[in-house]
Amino acid sequence: MNGLQEFLRNDDGASLVEYACIIMMTSIFALAALRSLGHKSTNVLTNVANQLS
């Protein structure tokens, strides 16, 4: 328990490696979301175009 308390009280800045990990994980989640939403938006736009023609 002391280790956890010490970790939570530690106010040192994040290192370059930690920032790189955050950027990498954010990029992976963003790409996954864009791929998922991209297919759905394509289907919606295709349906709209078909109904208009």
Residue pairs with C-beta under 8 A, 6 or more apart in sequence:
14 22
